[in-house]
Amino acid sequence: MIGSLVATGRRRKLAASSQKALVAAAALFAAWVIYANLFTISDPLILGILFVCGIYTIMFVAIGATPNARDEVPIYDWALCLLSLVCGVFFFMNAGVISDRISLLEPFTAAQLFFGTALLLLTLEATRRTTGMGLTGVVVLFLLYNQFGSMLPPPFGHGIDDFSYLLDILVFTTDGVFGVPIQVVASYVFLFVMFGTFLSKAGGGEFFFNLAALITGRSRGGPAKIAVISSGLYGTMSGSPTSDVVATGSITIPVMKRLGYSPRFAGAVEVAASTGGSAMPPIMGSAAFILAEYTAVPYQEVVLAALLPALLYYLGVFLQVHFRAVRDDLRPSEDEVPTLASTFRVG
């Protein structure tokens, strides 16, 4: 029981009809994010709130509460999904009032207090399901300290703060949950990652793999070197180590094992190479966008500054693979190398 509460939730395998409905909802949400960024919503607080509410609406259906959650969506997850949607509708309908409201001075209405509290609790549950109780526990600990820290003796205590003050900062300003990271994800990261997903589904990942195979496939330890280069290339469009492993590792790990690498080393090479994808320009996960937003430095300067360290990282991984191949006398596998004509004809 305790283990289930600490672990992350299970991603459900929905029935075909439910899966199609969820995909349609996600597609509509993605189209709305593009439209909102380009044409309609200029208030970063409202954009961040609506973006998060849309994510929660989909997430509570797609991810169960525990690692052993059933594929059938229970009534309480439908309730959380509906509550997330209603929160989004409320903040959308009252966007003007919330934008003009003077934080920490104007008292909450009953509706603002209810939906603000609901959104905060939904955020805690979404964090628990996706990251576990590690991060969520730290957040809850600080929330409790904020509420009850005045009971502690000096110098550990603080002045009395009521819940409305905490809620005002965390939900109704850009200094809390909907600060720079959420704004960057809602405006830049989501669009870049979606573009990378389209490119991958269109065959970009396979093209990068074949391109890497052309470069290193006939050298010692060729498949492992392919893993390093293809993961780096794939990282330029995904910025996500997890998706990098899924997209390239499913091909490179079996090839490395056939060449003679141990399963442990093959997995280690793929993980090390894919991890660098989060540091490989131009996407680099959300870190580069947040850095540019915080420092007011042009994004292209952040990309240029990150390029050399990323290349050095991949050079280090590449050399480790090469030296291991030389030591173990691992020969290239000619039948795994595509031709130049086929690579560019298909890619």
N, C-alpha and C positions, 0 to 999 in steps of 0.2 A: 504493500500500500504506500509506504513512504517513498519507495523507489519510483513508483508511478507519478507521484506528485513532483519529485525532483527532476525527472527526465522530461524531454521535450515531447510534444504531441506527435501522433502518427499521421502521416499524409494518407488520406483516404483514397481507395480505389473505387470510385463511384460507378454506379450502373451507367450504361451507355447513354441513356436519355438524360440522366442527371449531369453526366460529364459534358455532354453537348451544351446543355443549358448553362453550365458554369463557364465553359469556354466562350459562349456567346456573351455572357455577362462581362467576362474579362476583356473581350474585344471591344465591347461598348465603352467600358471604363477607360481602356487605352485611347480610344478615339476621343473621349471626353477630355482626357488629360492633354492631348495635343491641342484640341480646340480651345480649352481654357487657357493654356499657356500662350497661344498665338493671338487670341481675339478678345477674350472676355475678362477674366479675373486678374486684376492688378494688385489686389491686397494680398501680401504674402501670408498673413495669418489665416485668412479665409481659404486660400488655395491649399495651404498645408492641412487644415482641418478637413476639408472636403476630400483631399487625396487620401488621408489616413482613414477616414470613414469608409471610403470605397474599398480600400485594401482590406479593412476589417470585415466588411460585408462578404467578401469572397473567402477570406482566410478561415472564418469560423465554420464554413461549410467544407473547405478543402482539408483542414487539419483538425484532427481530433484532440480531445482534452488530455489524453494519456497515451503512452506508447502502445497500449492494448486496445485502443479505441476501435469500435466496429466500423465497417464501411458504411453502414446505414447511419444517416445523420440523425442524432437524437433530438428531441423536442427542445432541450435547453440550448443546443447549438443553433437551431433555427431561431430561437428567441434572441440570442446574442447577435445573430446575423441581422434580424429585423431591427433590433435596437441600434446597431451601427448605422443602418440605413436611415432610420428615423433621426438619429443625431445629425447626420449629414444634411437631411432635409431641413431640420430646424436651423442649423447654422447658415445654410444657404438662404432661407427665407428671411433671416434676421441679420444678414451680412452687414447692411448699412448701419443698423443700431449698434452692433458689436464693434464695428470699425470706429464709430464716433464716440463710443463709450469711454469715459475717463477712468482708466484702471486705478484701483486702490482707493478711489474716491466715491464713485457711484455704487450704491448697493446693488446686489443681484436681485433680479426678479425671481419668482419661484421657478419659472421655466428655465432660466439661465442656470440657476443653482442645480436643478435636476439634471439637465443635459450635460452640463460641465462635469458634474460628478460622475455621471454615467460614462462619459468619454474617458475620464481618467481611469476608472476601473476597467474599462474595455482595453485600454492601453496596457495596464498591468497584466491582464489575462493573455493578451496577444503576445506580450514579451515572454511570459512564462511558457506558452505553448511553443514558441519558436526558438528560444535560447535556453530554456530551463530556469531553475530557481537560483542559479548563481547570480546573474545580473539582476533578476527580479528581486531576490532577497536583499541585495544591496540597496536597491531603490526603495523597497518597503521599509528598510531600516532607517533610511534618512527621512522618509515621510513620517515615520513614528517619532523620530527625534524632533522633527519640526513641530509636531503636535504636542508632544509631552516632555520635551526637553526642559521646559520651564520648571519642572518638578525636580530636576537634578540640582545638586549643590554646586556653588561656584568652584572652579571656573568652567565646569562642564555644562552648566545650564545656559539658558538664554531667556530673553523676554517672552512674555506670553503672546502667541500668535494664534488667532482663531482660524478655523478651516477655510473661511471665505477668502482670507488673505492668501493662503497657500494655493487655493484653486484659481484665484485671479492671476497669480504669477505663472502657474503651470499650464493653464489652458487658455486664458484670455489675453495673453501677451506672447510676444515672440521670444521671451526670455526663458521659456519652459520647454514643454514637450514639442511645441511647434516652432522651434528656433531655426538657426541656420542649417543644421543637418537635414531636417525634414524639408525645408524650403528648397535646398539644393537637390534632394532626391526627387521632389515633386516637379521640379522645373527642368533640370539638366540630366541627372543620372537615369531617370526612368526612360527618357527619350533615347539616350545613347545605348542603354542596355537593350531596349526594344529593337533598335536598329541592328545591333549585334546579333540578336536572336533571329531576325529576318535573314540576315546574311548567313548565319549558320544553317538555318533551315533550307536556304537556297543552295547549299553545298559549299559554303565558304570554308567550313572546318575541314572537309575532305580535300579541298583544293590546297589549303595550307599544308596539310599532311603530305600530299603528293609532292608539293614544292620542296618541302624539307627532305623528302626521300631522294629527290633528284640531287640535292646538294651533298648529302652525307651518306646516302644509303649504301654506297659501295666502299665505304671506308671501314676500318676496324670498329666494331661495336656500332655499326650503322643504325640499327633500329633504336638503340638508346639515344643516339644523337638526334635521330628523327624526332623522338619524344621531346627532347629539349627544344629543338627549333620550332616544331609545330605547336608546342604549348606556348612558346613565346609569341608566335604569330597569332595564335587564337586569342591570347590574352590582350592583344591590341584591340580586339573588337568586343570582348566580353568583360574584361576587368574583374572576373569572378573566378577564383581558384576552383570552386566546386564545379561550376559548369565546364571549366577547362578540363578537369579530370574526367568528367563524364563524356565529353565530346572527343577528346584525343586518347584518353587512357584505355577506352574500350578497344581501341585498335593497337596502340603501341605496346601495352603490357603483354598481350598474347604473343606478339611478334618477338619481343625481347625474351620471353620465356622459351620460345622455339629456338632462338639463337644460342641459348645456354645460360642466360642470366638466371639467378635464383629468383623465385617469386617475390621474396622480400626486397631484393635489390631492384627488381623491375618496378615494384610498387613505389619504392623510395624515390627512384629517378623521376617517375611520373608526378609524384606529389611535389617534389622539390621544383621541378620545371613548371608545374601548374601554379604553384604558390607565387612565383615571380610574375604571373599574369596580372596580379593586382597592383604591381609596380611598373608595368610596362605601358608607356603612353600609347594612345592618347586618352584612354578611359580611366584606368587605374582605380576601379571601383568608385567610391564616392569621395575618397580622400583628396584627390586633386581639386575637385570642384569646391569642396569645403575649404581647402587651403586658399584657393583663389578668392572665395567669398570673404573669408575672415581677413585676409591681408590686403585686399583690394589690388592684388597683383594680376595683370592680364593672364588669362589662362594659357596662352601660348608660351609665356615665360615659365610657368610651372611645368609644362610639358617638356620644354627644352632642358630645364634643370634636372628633371627626373630621368631623362633618356640615358645619360652616361652611367649613373648608378645601376639602372636596370640592365643595361648591356653588360656591365661588369659582373653582375649577379649571374647572368646566363653564361658568361664566359667561364666563371668558376665552376658551375654545374657541368658545362660541356667538357672542361678539362678533366674533372673527376671521372666522368664517364669514359673519356679517352684513355686515361691511365689505367682504369680498371680493365678495359678491353685489351690493352697491350699486355698487362700482367697475366690475364687469363687466356691470352691468345684467342680471342673471339673473332672469328672471320665474318665478313659480310655475307648476307644472304641475298644473292642476285635476284632470286625470283620475287622478292618483295619490293623491288624498285620499279616504279612505273616509267614509261618512256616520256620523253619531253613532249612529243606530239599528243599523246593521250591526255597528259596532264592539262595542257592548255586548251585542247579541244573540248574537254569536259568542263574544265574550270572557268 
